[in-house]
Amino acid sequence: MSPDLQDQLARLEAFYGPPELPAATDPFEMILWESVAYLVDDERRARVFARLREEVGLLPLEISTTPPEVLAEVIKDGGMQPEHRAGKLLAAAEEALDIGLDRLEKLIRTAPDKASKELRRFPGIGEPGADKLLLFSHAKRTLAPESNALRVLVRLGFGEGDEKNYSRMYRSAVKAVAPKLPEDFAWLISAHQLLRRHGQEVCKRSVPLCEVCPLTEGCRWFLSRAGDGTA
């Protein structure tokens, strides 16, 4: 039996404190936030994002009219392959101009399923990313777990783990938690952030820090390992 989700999230909030508000919540700005850096922490990503905002701007036309080499220089501190990341920003801007941000925002409000298809046209945005954008837009009641949060949910007992098929594992966890989710979008966004942080800092993939985890009492993965002596 899966543990009580709201109880587990209350434990995480007691452990970490309330999560900070995300730096970007506008759908297009969130797409830029994801593309502006690669394999860096949120603090560094925020610095790169702020520089992009100050030196280029965050509107599709501002980005699309900036030379690739200039974009790459602006975002160079965001990790590996700044030229590739600049290309993703340019591609995202072109998609936004093609779709139309007003149309996209209307779809998000009135037809989330159609909006999801349009969001997945953007580089690097798959089903989980589209779900996250809809969640933060208060348009879809979901946890939209990224990889770290997904690992936490599956280990707790929500869904089935299948690392060879990420999409299947994602959909399994999303389906398992769906009946347990409240209507409160503030709670859902907080839960998304807390689960992500827990997966990054404690419930790590290879060496989880179970000895300090506040969730072990109801964790299927931990209890199964404790039973066979591997925890």
FIKOLZA-1660 file (N, C-alpha, C; in steps of 0.1 Angstrom, whole numbers, plus 5000, padded with zeros to 4 digits):
% residues 231
   i   px   py   pz ch aa at
   1 5008 4988 5000  A  M  N
   1 5000 5000 5000  A  M CA
   1 5009 5012 5000  A  M  C
   2 5005 5022 4992  A  S  N
   2 5013 5035 4991  A  S CA
   2 5011 5043 5003  A  S  C
   3 5021 5051 5008  A  P  N
   3 5019 5059 5020  A  P CA
   3 5010 5071 5017  A  P  C
   4 5006 5078 5027  A  D  N
   4 4998 5090 5026  A  D CA
   4 5006 5101 5020  A  D  C
   5 5002 5105 5007  A  L  N
   5 5010 5115 5000  A  L CA
   5 5011 5128 5007  A  L  C
   6 5000 5133 5012  A  Q  N
   6 5000 5146 5019  A  Q CA
   6 5008 5146 5032  A  Q  C
   7 5008 5135 5039  A  D  N
   7 5016 5133 5051  A  D CA
   7 5031 5133 5047  A  D  C
   8 5034 5126 5036  A  Q  N
   8 5049 5126 5032  A  Q CA
   8 5053 5140 5028  A  Q  C
   9 5045 5147 5021  A  L  N
   9 5049 5161 5017  A  L CA
   9 5050 5170 5029  A  L  C
  10 5041 5168 5039  A  A  N
  10 5043 5176 5051  A  A CA
  10 5056 5173 5058  A  A  C
  11 5060 5161 5058  A  R  N
  11 5073 5157 5064  A  R CA
  11 5085 5164 5056  A  R  C
  12 5083 5164 5043  A  L  N
  12 5094 5171 5035  A  L CA
  12 5094 5186 5038  A  L  C
  13 5083 5192 5039  A  E  N
  13 5083 5207 5042  A  E CA
  13 5089 5209 5056  A  E  C
  14 5086 5201 5065  A  A  N
  14 5092 5202 5079  A  A CA
  14 5107 5200 5078  A  A  C
  15 5111 5192 5069  A  F  N
  15 5126 5189 5068  A  F CA
  15 5133 5200 5061  A  F  C
  16 5128 5205 5050  A  Y  N
  16 5134 5215 5042  A  Y CA
  16 5130 5230 5044  A  Y  C
  17 5118 5231 5049  A  G  N
  17 5111 5244 5050  A  G CA
  17 5104 5246 5037  A  G  C
  18 5095 5257 5036  A  P  N
  18 5087 5259 5024  A  P CA
  18 5097 5263 5013  A  P  C
  19 5094 5257 5001  A  P  N
  19 5102 5260 4989  A  P CA
  19 5101 5274 4985  A  P  C
  20 5111 5279 4978  A  E  N
  20 5111 5293 4973  A  E CA
  20 5102 5293 4960  A  E  C
  21 5097 5305 4957  A  L  N
  21 5089 5306 4945  A  L CA
  21 5099 5304 4933  A  L  C
  22 5095 5298 4922  A  P  N
  22 5104 5296 4911  A  P CA
  22 5107 5310 4904  A  P  C
  23 5119 5310 4898  A  A  N
  23 5123 5323 4892  A  A CA
  23 5115 5327 4880  A  A  C
  24 5109 5317 4873  A  A  N
  24 5100 5319 4862  A  A CA
  24 5088 5311 4862  A  A  C
  25 5076 5317 4860  A  T  N
  25 5064 5310 4860  A  T CA
  25 5056 5312 4847  A  T  C
  26 5059 5322 4839  A  D  N
  26 5053 5324 4826  A  D CA
  26 5058 5312 4817  A  D  C
  27 5048 5306 4809  A  P  N
  27 5052 5294 4802  A  P CA
  27 5064 5296 4793  A  P  C
  28 5065 5307 4785  A  F  N
  28 5077 5309 4776  A  F CA
  28 5089 5311 4784  A  F  C
  29 5088 5319 4795  A  E  N
  29 5100 5321 4803  A  E CA
  29 5105 5308 4809  A  E  C
  30 5096 5300 4813  A  M  N
  30 5100 5287 4819  A  M CA
  30 5107 5278 4808  A  M  C
  31 5103 5279 4796  A  I  N
  31 5110 5272 4785  A  I CA
  31 5124 5277 4784  A  I  C
  32 5125 5290 4784  A  L  N
  32 5139 5296 4784  A  L CA
  32 5147 5292 4796  A  L  C
  33 5141 5292 4808  A  W  N
  33 5147 5288 4820  A  W CA
  33 5154 5274 4818  A  W  C
  34 5146 5265 4812  A  E  N
  34 5151 5251 4811  A  E CA
  34 5163 5251 4801  A  E  C
  35 5162 5259 4790  A  S  N
  35 5172 5258 4779  A  S CA
  35 5184 5267 4782  A  S  C
  36 5184 5276 4791  A  V  N
  36 5195 5286 4792  A  V CA
  36 5207 5279 4798  A  V  C
  37 5206 5268 4805  A  A  N
  37 5218 5262 4812  A  A CA
  37 5216 5247 4811  A  A  C
  38 5227 5240 4814  A  Y  N
  38 5227 5225 4814  A  Y CA
  38 5236 5219 4825  A  Y  C
  39 5230 5211 4833  A  L  N
  39 5237 5204 4844  A  L CA
  39 5243 5214 4853  A  L  C
  40 5236 5224 4858  A  V  N
  40 5241 5233 4868  A  V CA
  40 5230 5234 4879  A  V  C
  41 5234 5240 4890  A  D  N
  41 5224 5241 4901  A  D CA
  41 5215 5253 4898  A  D  C
  42 5205 5254 4906  A  D  N
  42 5195 5265 4903  A  D CA
  42 5200 5279 4905  A  D  C
  43 5209 5280 4915  A  E  N
  43 5215 5294 4917  A  E CA
  43 5223 5299 4905  A  E  C
  44 5231 5290 4899  A  R  N
  44 5239 5293 4887  A  R CA
  44 5229 5296 4875  A  R  C
  45 5219 5287 4874  A  R  N
  45 5210 5289 4863  A  R CA
  45 5203 5302 4864  A  R  C
  46 5199 5306 4877  A  A  N
  46 5192 5319 4879  A  A CA
  46 5201 5331 4874  A  A  C
  47 5214 5330 4877  A  R  N
  47 5223 5340 4873  A  R CA
  47 5224 5342 4858  A  R  C
  48 5224 5330 4851  A  V  N
  48 5225 5330 4836  A  V CA
  48 5212 5336 4831  A  V  C
  49 5201 5332 4837  A  F  N
  49 5188 5336 4832  A  F CA
  49 5186 5351 4834  A  F  C
  50 5191 5356 4845  A  A  N
  50 5191 5371 4848  A  A CA
  50 5199 5378 4838  A  A  C
  51 5210 5373 4834  A  R  N
  51 5219 5380 4824  A  R CA
  51 5212 5380 4811  A  R  C
  52 5205 5369 4807  A  L  N
  52 5198 5368 4795  A  L CA
  52 5187 5379 4795  A  L  C
  53 5180 5380 4806  A  R  N
  53 5169 5390 4807  A  R CA
  53 5175 5404 4805  A  R  C
  54 5186 5407 4812  A  E  N
  54 5192 5420 4812  A  E CA
  54 5198 5424 4798  A  E  C
  55 5205 5415 4792  A  E  N
  55 5213 5418 4780  A  E CA
  55 5206 5415 4767  A  E  C
  56 5196 5407 4767  A  V  N
  56 5189 5403 4755  A  V CA
  56 5174 5406 4756  A  V  C
  57 5168 5401 4767  A  G  N
  57 5154 5402 4769  A  G CA
  57 5148 5388 4768  A  G  C
  58 5136 5387 4772  A  L  N
  58 5129 5374 4773  A  L CA
  58 5117 5372 4763  A  L  C
  59 5116 5382 4754  A  L  N
  59 5105 5381 4744  A  L CA
  59 5110 5373 4732  A  L  C
  60 5101 5366 4726  A  P  N
  60 5106 5358 4714  A  P CA
  60 5113 5366 4703  A  P  C
  61 5108 5378 4700  A  L  N
  61 5114 5386 4690  A  L CA
  61 5128 5391 4694  A  L  C
  62 5129 5394 4707  A  E  N
  62 5142 5399 4712  A  E CA
  62 5153 5388 4710  A  E  C
  63 5149 5376 4713  A  I  N
  63 5158 5364 4712  A  I CA
  63 5161 5361 4698  A  I  C
  64 5150 5360 4689  A  S  N
  64 5152 5356 4676  A  S CA
  64 5160 5365 4667  A  S  C
  65 5161 5378 4671  A  T  N
  65 5169 5388 4664  A  T CA
  65 5183 5390 4669  A  T  C
  66 5187 5381 4679  A  T  N
  66 5200 5382 4685  A  T CA
  66 5209 5372 4678  A  T  C
  67 5221 5376 4673  A  P  N
  67 5230 5366 4667  A  P CA
  67 5234 5354 4676  A  P  C
  68 5235 5342 4670  A  P  N
  68 5238 5331 4679  A  P CA
  68 5250 5332 4687  A  P  C
  69 5261 5338 4681  A  E  N
  69 5273 5340 4689  A  E CA
  69 5271 5349 4701  A  E  C
  70 5263 5359 4699  A  V  N
  70 5260 5368 4711  A  V CA
  70 5252 5361 4722  A  V  C
  71 5242 5353 4718  A  L  N
  71 5235 5345 4727  A  L CA
  71 5244 5336 4735  A  L  C
  72 5253 5329 4727  A  A  N
  72 5262 5319 4733  A  A CA
  72 5271 5326 4744  A  A  C
  73 5275 5338 4741  A  E  N
  73 5284 5346 4750  A  E CA
  73 5276 5349 4763  A  E  C
  74 5264 5354 4761  A  V  N
  74 5255 5358 4772  A  V CA
  74 5253 5346 4782  A  V  C
  75 5251 5334 4776  A  I  N
  75 5248 5322 4785  A  I CA
  75 5259 5313 4787  A  I  C
  76 5271 5317 4784  A  K  N
  76 5283 5309 4785  A  K CA
  76 5285 5302 4799  A  K  C
  77 5281 5309 4809  A  D  N
  77 5283 5304 4823  A  D CA
  77 5273 5294 4827  A  D  C
  78 5264 5290 4818  A  G  N
  78 5254 5280 4821  A  G CA
  78 5258 5265 4818  A  G  C
  79 5271 5263 4818  A  G  N
  79 5275 5249 4816  A  G CA
  79 5280 5246 4802  A  G  C
  80 5280 5233 4798  A  M  N
  80 5286 5229 4786  A  M CA
  80 5278 5233 4774  A  M  C
  81 5285 5234 4763  A  Q  N
  81 5279 5236 4749  A  Q CA
  81 5270 5249 4749  A  Q  C
  82 5276 5260 4751  A  P  N
  82 5268 5273 4751  A  P CA
  82 5262 5275 4736  A  P  C
  83 5270 5271 4726  A  E  N
  83 5265 5273 4713  A  E CA
  83 5252 5264 4710  A  E  C
  84 5252 5252 4715  A  H  N
  84 5240 5244 4714  A  H CA
  84 5228 5249 4722  A  H  C
  85 5231 5254 4734  A  R  N
  85 5220 5260 4742  A  R CA
  85 5215 5273 4735  A  R  C
  86 5224 5281 4729  A  A  N
  86 5219 5292 4722  A  A CA
  86 5210 5288 4710  A  A  C
  87 5213 5277 4703  A  G  N
  87 5205 5272 4693  A  G CA
  87 5191 5269 4698  A  G  C
  88 5191 5263 4710  A  K  N
  88 5178 5259 4715  A  K CA
  88 5169 5271 4719  A  K  C
  89 5176 5282 4724  A  L  N
  89 5169 5294 4727  A  L CA
  89 5163 5300 4714  A  L  C
  90 5171 5300 4703  A  L  N
  90 5166 5306 4690  A  L CA
  90 5155 5297 4685  A  L  C
  91 5156 5284 4686  A  A  N
  91 5145 5275 4681  A  A CA
  91 5132 5277 4689  A  A  C
  92 5134 5279 4702  A  A  N
  92 5122 5282 4711  A  A CA
  92 5116 5295 4707  A  A  C
  93 5124 5305 4704  A  A  N
  93 5118 5318 4700  A  A CA
  93 5111 5317 4687  A  A  C
  94 5116 5310 4678  A  E  N
  94 5109 5308 4665  A  E CA
  94 5096 5301 4667  A  E  C
  95 5096 5290 4675  A  E  N
  95 5084 5283 4678  A  E CA
  95 5073 5292 4684  A  E  C
  96 5078 5300 4693  A  A  N
  96 5068 5310 4700  A  A CA
  96 5062 5320 4690  A  A  C
  97 5071 5324 4681  A  L  N
  97 5066 5334 4671  A  L CA
  97 5056 5327 4661  A  L  C
  98 5059 5314 4658  A  D  N
  98 5050 5307 4649  A  D CA
  98 5037 5303 4656  A  D  C
  99 5037 5299 4668  A  I  N
  99 5025 5295 4675  A  I CA
  99 5017 5307 4679  A  I  C
 100 5024 5317 4684  A  G  N
 100 5018 5329 4690  A  G CA
 100 5016 5328 4705  A  G  C
 101 5022 5336 4713  A  L  N
 101 5021 5335 4727  A  L CA
 101 5007 5337 4732  A  L  C
 102 5000 5347 4726  A  D  N
 102 4986 5349 4730  A  D CA
 102 4977 5337 4728  A  D  C
 103 4979 5330 4716  A  R  N
 103 4972 5318 4713  A  R CA
 103 4976 5307 4723  A  R  C
 104 4989 5306 4726  A  L  N
 104 4993 5295 4735  A  L CA
 104 4987 5297 4749  A  L  C
 105 4988 5309 4754  A  E  N
 105 4982 5312 4767  A  E CA
 105 4967 5310 4767  A  E  C
 106 4960 5312 4757  A  K  N
 106 4946 5310 4756  A  K CA
 106 4943 5295 4756  A  K  C
 107 4951 5287 4749  A  L  N
 107 4950 5272 4749  A  L CA
 107 4953 5267 4763  A  L  C
 108 4963 5272 4770  A  I  N
 108 4966 5267 4783  A  I CA
 108 4954 5269 4792  A  I  C
 109 4947 5281 4791  A  R  N
 109 4936 5284 4799  A  R CA
 109 4923 5275 4796  A  R  C
 110 4921 5273 4783  A  T  N
 110 4908 5267 4778  A  T CA
 110 4909 5253 4773  A  T  C
 111 4921 5249 4769  A  A  N
 111 4922 5235 4763  A  A CA
 111 4936 5230 4766  A  A  C
 112 4938 5226 4779  A  P  N
 112 4952 5221 4783  A  P CA
 112 4957 5209 4774  A  P  C
 113 4949 5200 4770  A  D  N
 113 4954 5189 4762  A  D CA
 113 4959 5194 4748  A  D  C
 114 4953 5204 4742  A  K  N
 114 4958 5210 4730  A  K CA
 114 4970 5218 4733  A  K  C
 115 4970 5225 4744  A  A  N
 115 4982 5233 4748  A  A CA
 115 4994 5224 4750  A  A  C
 116 4992 5212 4755  A  S  N
 116 5003 5202 4758  A  S CA
 116 5010 5199 4744  A  S  C
 117 5002 5196 4734  A  K  N
 117 5007 5193 4721  A  K CA
 117 5016 5204 4715  A  K  C
 118 5011 5217 4717  A  E  N
 118 5018 5228 4712  A  E CA
 118 5031 5230 4720  A  E  C
 119 5030 5228 4733  A  L  N
 119 5042 5230 4742  A  L CA
 119 5053 5220 4738  A  L  C
 120 5049 5208 4734  A  R  N
 120 5059 5198 4730  A  R CA
 120 5066 5201 4717  A  R  C
 121 5062 5211 4710  A  R  N
 121 5069 5215 4698  A  R CA
 121 5082 5222 4702  A  R  C
 122 5083 5227 4714  A  F  N
 122 5095 5235 4718  A  F CA
 122 5106 5225 4721  A  F  C
 123 5119 5229 4718  A  P  N
 123 5130 5220 4720  A  P CA
 123 5132 5217 4735  A  P  C
 124 5134 5204 4737  A  G  N
 124 5136 5199 4751  A  G CA
 124 5124 5197 4759  A  G  C
 125 5112 5200 4753  A  I  N
 125 5099 5198 4761  A  I CA
 125 5092 5186 4757  A  I  C
 126 5092 5176 4765  A  G  N
 126 5084 5164 4763  A  G CA
 126 5072 5164 4772  A  G  C
 127 5066 5152 4774  A  E  N
 127 5054 5151 4782  A  E CA
 127 5056 5157 4796  A  E  C
 128 5067 5153 4803  A  P  N
 128 5069 5158 4817  A  P CA
 128 5070 5173 4817  A  P  C
 129 5078 5179 4807  A  G  N
 129 5080 5193 4807  A  G CA
 129 5067 5200 4804  A  G  C
 130 5059 5195 4795  A  A  N
 130 5046 5201 4792  A  A CA
 130 5037 5201 4804  A  A  C
 131 5037 5190 4811  A  D  N
 131 5029 5189 4823  A  D CA
 131 5033 5199 4833  A  D  C
 132 5047 5201 4835  A  K  N
 132 5052 5211 4844  A  K CA
 132 5047 5225 4841  A  K  C
 133 5048 5228 4828  A  L  N
 133 5043 5242 4823  A  L CA
 133 5029 5244 4826  A  L  C
 134 5021 5233 4824  A  L  N
 134 5006 5234 4827  A  L CA
 134 5004 5235 4842  A  L  C
 135 5011 5228 4850  A  L  N
 135 5010 5228 4864  A  L CA
 135 5013 5242 4869  A  L  C
 136 5024 5248 4865  A  F  N
 136 5028 5261 4870  A  F CA
 136 5018 5272 4864  A  F  C
 137 5011 5269 4854  A  S  N
 137 5001 5278 4848  A  S CA
 137 4987 5276 4855  A  S  C
 138 4987 5267 4865  A  H  N
 138 4974 5264 4871  A  H CA
 138 4964 5258 4862  A  H  C
 139 4969 5250 4852  A  A  N
 139 4960 5245 4842  A  A CA
 139 4958 5230 4842  A  A  C
 140 4967 5223 4849  A  K  N
 140 4966 5208 4850  A  K CA
 140 4969 5204 4864  A  K  C
 141 4960 5196 4870  A  R  N
 141 4963 5191 4884  A  R CA
 141 4972 5179 4883  A  R  C
 142 4984 5181 4886  A  T  N
 142 4994 5170 4885  A  T CA
 142 5006 5174 4893  A  T  C
 143 5015 5165 4896  A  L  N
 143 5028 5168 4902  A  L CA
 143 5039 5170 4892  A  L  C
 144 5037 5166 4880  A  A  N
 144 5047 5168 4869  A  A CA
 144 5061 5165 4874  A  A  C
 145 5063 5153 4879  A  P  N
 145 5076 5150 4885  A  P CA
 145 5087 5150 4875  A  P  C
 146 5098 5157 4877  A  E  N
 146 5110 5155 4868  A  E CA
 146 5118 5143 4874  A  E  C
 147 5129 5140 4868  A  S  N
 147 5136 5127 4871  A  S CA
 147 5139 5125 4886  A  S  C
 148 5143 5135 4893  A  N  N
 148 5146 5134 4907  A  N CA
 148 5133 5131 4915  A  N  C
 149 5123 5139 4913  A  A  N
 149 5110 5138 4920  A  A CA
 149 5104 5124 4916  A  A  C
 150 5105 5120 4904  A  L  N
 150 5099 5107 4900  A  L CA
 150 5106 5096 4907  A  L  C
 151 5119 5096 4909  A  R  N
 151 5125 5086 4917  A  R CA
 151 5120 5085 4931  A  R  C
 152 5118 5096 4937  A  V  N
 152 5112 5096 4951  A  V CA
 152 5098 5090 4951  A  V  C
 153 5090 5094 4942  A  L  N
 153 5076 5089 4941  A  L CA
 153 5076 5074 4939  A  L  C
 154 5084 5069 4930  A  V  N
 154 5084 5054 4927  A  V CA
 154 5090 5047 4939  A  V  C
 155 5100 5052 4946  A  R  N
 155 5105 5045 4957  A  R CA
 155 5095 5045 4969  A  R  C
 156 5087 5055 4970  A  L  N
 156 5077 5056 4980  A  L CA
 156 5066 5045 4978  A  L  C
 157 5064 5042 4965  A  G  N
 157 5054 5032 4962  A  G CA
 157 5044 5037 4952  A  G  C
 158 5046 5049 4946  A  F  N
 158 5036 5054 4937  A  F CA
 158 5041 5050 4923  A  F  C
 159 5035 5040 4917  A  G  N
 159 5038 5036 4903  A  G CA
 159 5049 5026 4904  A  G  C
 160 5053 5021 4892  A  E  N
 160 5063 5011 4891  A  E CA
 160 5076 5016 4884  A  E  C
 161 5087 5012 4890  A  G  N
 161 5100 5016 4884  A  G CA
 161 5104 5008 4872  A  G  C
 162 5108 5015 4861  A  D  N
 162 5113 5009 4849  A  D CA
 162 5122 5019 4842  A  D  C
 163 5135 5018 4847  A  E  N
 163 5145 5028 4842  A  E CA
 163 5148 5026 4828  A  E  C
 164 5144 5015 4822  A  K  N
 164 5147 5013 4807  A  K CA
 164 5136 5019 4799  A  K  C
 165 5125 5023 4805  A  N  N
 165 5114 5030 4798  A  N CA
 165 5109 5041 4807  A  N  C
 166 5115 5053 4805  A  Y  N
 166 5112 5064 4814  A  Y CA
 166 5098 5069 4812  A  Y  C
 167 5093 5069 4800  A  S  N
 167 5079 5074 4798  A  S CA
 167 5069 5065 4805  A  S  C
 168 5071 5052 4805  A  R  N
 168 5062 5043 4812  A  R CA
 168 5063 5045 4827  A  R  C
 169 5075 5047 4832  A  M  N
 169 5076 5049 4846  A  M CA
 169 5069 5062 4850  A  M  C
 170 5071 5073 4842  A  Y  N
 170 5065 5086 4845  A  Y CA
 170 5050 5085 4845  A  Y  C
 171 5045 5078 4835  A  R  N
 171 5030 5077 4834  A  R CA
 171 5024 5069 4845  A  R  C
 172 5032 5059 4849  A  S  N
 172 5028 5050 4860  A  S CA
 172 5027 5058 4873  A  S  C
 173 5037 5066 4876  A  A  N
 173 5037 5074 4888  A  A CA
 173 5026 5085 4888  A  A  C
 174 5025 5091 4877  A  V  N
 174 5014 5102 4875  A  V CA
 174 5001 5096 4878  A  V  C
 175 4998 5084 4872  A  K  N
 175 4985 5078 4873  A  K CA
 175 4983 5074 4888  A  K  C
 176 4993 5069 4895  A  A  N
 176 4992 5064 4908  A  A CA
 176 4989 5075 4918  A  A  C
 177 4994 5087 4916  A  V  N
 177 4992 5098 4925  A  V CA
 177 4980 5106 4922  A  V  C
 178 4975 5105 4910  A  A  N
 178 4964 5114 4905  A  A CA
 178 4952 5114 4915  A  A  C
 179 4947 5103 4920  A  P  N
 179 4935 5103 4929  A  P CA
 179 4938 5109 4942  A  P  C
 180 4951 5111 4946  A  K  N
 180 4954 5116 4959  A  K CA
 180 4957 5131 4959  A  K  C
 181 4956 5138 4947  A  L  N
 181 4960 5152 4946  A  L CA
 181 4949 5161 4950  A  L  C
 182 4952 5171 4958  A  P  N
 182 4941 5181 4961  A  P CA
 182 4939 5191 4949  A  P  C
 183 4930 5199 4951  A  E  N
 183 4927 5209 4940  A  E CA
 183 4936 5222 4942  A  E  C
 184 4943 5223 4952  A  D  N
 184 4951 5234 4956  A  D CA
 184 4964 5235 4948  A  D  C
 185 4965 5244 4938  A  F  N
 185 4977 5245 4929  A  F CA
 185 4989 5249 4937  A  F  C
 186 4987 5258 4947  A  A  N
 186 4999 5262 4955  A  A CA
 186 5005 5249 4962  A  A  C
 187 4997 5240 4967  A  W  N
 187 5002 5228 4973  A  W CA
 187 5009 5219 4962  A  W  C
 188 5003 5218 4951  A  L  N
 188 5009 5210 4940  A  L CA
 188 5022 5215 4936  A  L  C
 189 5024 5228 4934  A  I  N
 189 5036 5234 4930  A  I CA
 189 5047 5232 4941  A  I  C
 190 5043 5234 4953  A  S  N
 190 5052 5232 4964  A  S CA
 190 5056 5217 4965  A  S  C
 191 5047 5208 4963  A  A  N
 191 5050 5194 4963  A  A CA
 191 5060 5191 4952  A  A  C
 192 5058 5196 4940  A  H  N
 192 5067 5194 4929  A  H CA
 192 5081 5198 4933  A  H  C
 193 5083 5210 4939  A  Q  N
 193 5096 5215 4942  A  Q CA
 193 5102 5207 4954  A  Q  C
 194 5094 5203 4963  A  L  N
 194 5100 5196 4975  A  L CA
 194 5104 5182 4970  A  L  C
 195 5097 5175 4962  A  L  N
 195 5101 5162 4957  A  L CA
 195 5113 5163 4949  A  L  C
 196 5114 5173 4941  A  R  N
 196 5126 5175 4932  A  R CA
 196 5138 5177 4941  A  R  C
 197 5137 5185 4951  A  R  N
 197 5149 5188 4960  A  R CA
 197 5153 5175 4968  A  R  C
 198 5143 5168 4972  A  H  N
 198 5146 5156 4980  A  H CA
 198 5153 5146 4971  A  H  C
 199 5149 5145 4959  A  G  N
 199 5156 5136 4950  A  G CA
 199 5170 5140 4947  A  G  C
 200 5172 5153 4947  A  Q  N
 200 5186 5159 4944  A  Q CA
 200 5195 5157 4956  A  Q  C
 201 5190 5159 4968  A  E  N
 201 5199 5160 4980  A  E CA
 201 5199 5148 4988  A  E  C
 202 5188 5140 4989  A  V  N
 202 5188 5129 4998  A  V CA
 202 5185 5116 4991  A  V  C
 203 5174 5115 4984  A  C  N
 203 5170 5103 4977  A  C CA
 203 5177 5102 4964  A  C  C
 204 5190 5101 4964  A  K  N
 204 5198 5101 4952  A  K CA
 204 5197 5088 4945  A  K  C
 205 5201 5088 4933  A  R  N
 205 5199 5076 4925  A  R CA
 205 5209 5064 4929  A  R  C
 206 5221 5067 4931  A  S  N
 206 5231 5056 4934  A  S CA
 206 5234 5055 4948  A  S  C
 207 5235 5066 4956  A  V  N
 207 5238 5065 4970  A  V CA
 207 5228 5073 4978  A  V  C
 208 5216 5068 4980  A  P  N
 208 5206 5076 4987  A  P CA
 208 5210 5077 5002  A  P  C
 209 5207 5088 5008  A  L  N
 209 5210 5090 5022  A  L CA
 209 5199 5087 5031  A  L  C
 210 5195 5074 5031  A  C  N
 210 5184 5069 5039  A  C CA
 210 5185 5072 5054  A  C  C
 211 5197 5073 5059  A  E  N
 211 5199 5075 5073  A  E CA
 211 5194 5089 5078  A  E  C
 212 5192 5098 5068  A  V  N
 212 5187 5111 5072  A  V CA
 212 5173 5114 5066  A  V  C
 213 5168 5105 5059  A  C  N
 213 5155 5107 5052  A  C CA
 213 5144 5107 5061  A  C  C
 214 5135 5117 5060  A  P  N
 214 5123 5118 5069  A  P CA
 214 5111 5109 5064  A  P  C
 215 5113 5102 5053  A  L  N
 215 5102 5094 5047  A  L CA
 215 5104 5079 5048  A  L  C
 216 5114 5074 5055  A  T  N
 216 5117 5060 5055  A  T CA
 216 5106 5052 5061  A  T  C
 217 5098 5058 5070  A  E  N
 217 5088 5050 5077  A  E CA
 217 5077 5045 5068  A  E  C
 218 5075 5052 5057  A  G  N
 218 5065 5048 5047  A  G CA
 218 5070 5045 5033  A  G  C
 219 5083 5043 5032  A  C  N
 219 5090 5041 5019  A  C CA
 219 5091 5027 5015  A  C  C
 220 5084 5023 5005  A  R  N
 220 5084 5009 5000  A  R CA
 220 5098 5004 4997  A  R  C
 221 5106 5012 4990  A  W  N
 221 5119 5008 4986  A  W CA
 221 5128 5006 4998  A  W  C
 222 5128 5015 5008  A  F  N
 222 5136 5014 5020  A  F CA
 222 5132 5002 5028  A  F  C
 223 5119 5000 5030  A  L  N
 223 5114 4989 5038  A  L CA
 223 5117 4976 5032  A  L  C
 224 5117 4975 5019  A  S  N
 224 5120 4962 5012  A  S CA
 224 5135 4959 5014  A  S  C
 225 5144 4969 5013  A  R  N
 225 5158 4967 5015  A  R CA
 225 5161 4964 5029  A  R  C
 226 5154 4970 5039  A  A  N
 226 5156 4967 5053  A  A CA
 226 5153 4953 5056  A  A  C
 227 5142 4948 5049  A  G  N
 227 5138 4934 5051  A  G CA
 227 5148 4924 5046  A  G  C
 228 5155 4927 5035  A  D  N
 228 5165 4918 5030  A  D CA
 228 5179 4921 5035  A  D  C
 229 5181 4931 5044  A  G  N
 229 5193 4935 5049  A  G CA
 229 5202 4943 5041  A  G  C
 230 5197 4950 5030  A  T  N
 230 5205 4958 5022  A  T CA
 230 5204 4973 5024  A  T  C
 231 5195 4977 5033  A  A  N
 231 5193 4991 5036  A  A CA
 231 5205 4996 5045  A  A  C
% end
